Amino acid sequence: MYALTTQVNTGTLRETFFLNQMLCNHEVCYPKQGDFLVDQKYLFEVGGKNKTFEQIKDVEESFLAVDGIEIGSRSRIPLWMFGMLY
């Protein structure tokens, strides 16, 4: 992204990273709610450290992939950890 422009949208960068990492071994779709549906089962919302579950609060098997944190808890997973899937 940085090779194409000097003004990269942070949200787009996060979502592109997440999608790139998940596509190596998983089926990923764009759902009506949340950002990504993985393997027709797990719903992910991608965002910064202040991201909340508000958009996916009523969905079972939903998770936050959060940038800007080192350690996750419960359904809040640090975004960098998805880099280990590749």
C-alpha positions in Angstrom: 0.0 0.0 0.0 2.8 2.4 0.9 4.3 1.7 -2.6 1.2 3.2 -4.2 0.5 6.2 -2.0 1.9 8.2 1.0 -1.6 8.5 2.5 -2.6 5.0 3.6 -5.9 4.7 5.6 -5.1 2.9 8.9 -8.4 1.0 8.9 -7.8 -0.3 5.4 -4.3 -1.3 6.3 -5.5 -3.3 9.3 -8.2 -5.1 7.3 -5.9 -5.8 4.4 -3.4 -7.4 6.8 -6.0 -9.5 8.5 -7.5 -10.7 5.2 -4.1 -11.5 3.8 -3.2 -13.6 6.8 -6.5 -15.5 6.9 -6.7 -16.3 3.2 -3.6 -18.6 3.3 -5.6 -21.4 5.1 -9.2 -20.2 5.5 -12.3 -19.3 3.6 -13.1 -15.6 4.2 -16.4 -13.8 3.3 -17.8 -10.3 3.8 -20.8 -10.6 6.1 -23.7 -8.2 6.6 -22.5 -7.7 10.2 -18.9 -7.3 11.2 -15.8 -7.1 8.9 -15.0 -10.8 8.0 -16.7 -14.2 8.3 -14.1 -16.9 8.5 -14.9 -20.5 7.6 -18.6 -19.7 7.7 -18.4 -19.7 11.5 -16.2 -17.0 13.1 -17.1 -13.3 12.8 -14.3 -10.8 13.1 -14.3 -7.1 13.6 -11.0 -5.4 12.9 -9.9 -2.2 14.6 -7.7 -0.1 16.9 -7.1 -0.5 20.6 -10.4 1.3 21.5 -12.6 -1.0 19.3 -15.6 -2.4 21.1 -17.9 -5.3 20.6 -20.9 -2.9 19.8 -21.2 -3.9 16.2 -21.0 -7.7 16.9 -22.3 -7.9 20.4 -25.2 -10.2 19.7 -23.3 -12.7 17.5 -21.9 -15.9 18.9 -18.4 -16.9 17.8 -17.5 -13.2 17.3 -14.1 -11.8 17.9 -12.2 -8.5 17.8 -8.8 -8.4 16.0 -7.3 -5.4 17.6 -4.3 -3.3 16.6 -2.2 -1.5 19.2 -2.3 -4.0 21.9 0.3 -6.6 22.9 -1.8 -9.0 24.9 -5.4 -10.1 24.3 -8.1 -11.4 26.6 -11.2 -13.5 25.9 -12.4 -12.5 22.5 -10.0 -9.6 22.0 -7.1 -10.9 19.9 -4.0 -8.7 19.1 -3.9 -8.1 15.3 -0.2 -8.9 15.1 -0.9 -12.5 16.2 -2.7 -13.2 13.0 0.7 -12.8 11.3 1.7 -16.1 12.9 -0.9 -18.0 10.8 1.1 -17.6 7.6 
